[in-house]
Amino acid sequence: MSAEKTVQSALTELNAAITNLENAIDMRIERQRETGEIDNEVKRVHIDRARLAQELDQAEFRANRLEEVNREVSRRLVTAMETIRAVLDR
């Protein structure tokens, strides 16, 4: 094999290796970008979860408060009805 063919062969192999390296770099960059997108989505999900948990806590607090008010109104109605019956029975 002549020196020219050996050099040409080496250059061809080098070119193929560079192309493979560029492809590997492109794939790595794409994976990192996708991983970054996944990380961002996970962060958004955690933020949404925290917001929803806070809203749920507030809703439970309001529900409990409404239940307490409902019991108090019911108690007062019973007292008022008993007072009215007592007045009517006289």
C-alpha positions as CSV (number, residue, x, y, z in Angstrom):
1,M,0.0,0.0,0.0
2,S,1.4,3.4,-1.0
3,A,2.0,6.2,1.5
4,E,-0.7,8.3,-0.2
5,K,-3.3,5.5,0.2
6,T,-2.2,5.0,3.8
7,V,-2.6,8.7,4.5
8,Q,-5.9,8.8,2.6
9,S,-7.1,5.8,4.6
10,A,-6.1,7.4,7.9
11,L,-7.9,10.6,6.9
12,T,-11.0,8.7,6.0
13,E,-10.9,6.9,9.4
14,L,-10.2,10.2,11.2
15,N,-13.2,11.8,9.4
16,A,-15.4,8.9,10.3
17,A,-14.3,9.1,13.9
18,I,-14.9,12.9,14.0
19,T,-18.4,12.3,12.5
20,N,-19.1,9.7,15.2
21,L,-17.9,12.0,17.9
22,E,-20.1,14.9,16.6
23,N,-23.1,12.5,16.6
24,A,-22.3,11.4,20.1
25,I,-22.0,15.0,21.3
26,D,-25.3,15.9,19.6
27,M,-27.0,12.9,21.2
28,R,-25.5,13.9,24.6
29,I,-26.7,17.5,24.2
30,E,-30.2,16.3,23.3
31,R,-30.3,14.0,26.3
32,Q,-29.2,16.8,28.6
33,R,-31.8,19.2,27.1
34,E,-34.5,16.5,27.6
35,T,-33.3,15.9,31.1
36,G,-33.4,19.6,31.8
37,E,-37.0,19.7,30.4
38,I,-37.9,16.8,32.6
39,D,-36.3,18.5,35.7
40,N,-38.3,21.7,34.9
41,E,-41.5,19.7,34.6
42,V,-40.8,18.0,37.9
43,K,-40.3,21.4,39.5
44,R,-43.5,22.7,38.0
45,V,-45.4,19.6,39.3
46,H,-43.9,20.1,42.8
47,I,-44.9,23.8,42.7
48,D,-48.5,22.8,41.6
49,R,-48.6,20.2,44.3
50,A,-47.6,22.7,47.0
51,R,-50.2,25.2,45.7
52,L,-52.9,22.6,45.6
53,A,-52.0,21.3,49.1
54,Q,-52.3,24.9,50.4
55,E,-55.6,25.4,48.6
56,L,-56.9,22.1,50.1
57,D,-55.8,23.2,53.6
58,Q,-57.7,26.5,53.2
59,A,-60.8,24.7,51.9
60,E,-60.7,22.3,54.8
61,F,-60.3,25.2,57.2
62,R,-63.3,27.0,55.6
63,A,-65.4,23.8,55.7
64,N,-64.6,23.3,59.4
65,R,-65.4,26.9,60.1
66,L,-68.7,26.6,58.2
67,E,-69.5,23.4,60.1
68,E,-68.9,25.3,63.4
69,V,-71.1,28.2,62.3
70,N,-73.8,25.7,61.2
71,R,-73.8,24.1,64.6
72,E,-74.0,27.5,66.3
73,V,-76.9,28.6,64.1
74,S,-78.7,25.3,64.7
75,R,-78.2,25.7,68.5
76,R,-79.5,29.2,68.4
77,L,-82.5,28.1,66.3
78,V,-83.3,25.4,68.8
79,T,-83.1,27.9,71.7
80,A,-85.3,30.4,69.8
81,M,-87.9,27.7,69.1
82,E,-87.9,26.6,72.7
83,T,-88.3,30.2,73.8
84,I,-91.2,30.7,71.3
85,R,-92.9,27.4,72.6
86,A,-92.5,28.6,76.2
87,V,-94.1,31.9,75.3
88,L,-96.9,30.3,73.4
89,D,-97.6,27.8,76.3
90,R,-98.2,30.6,78.8
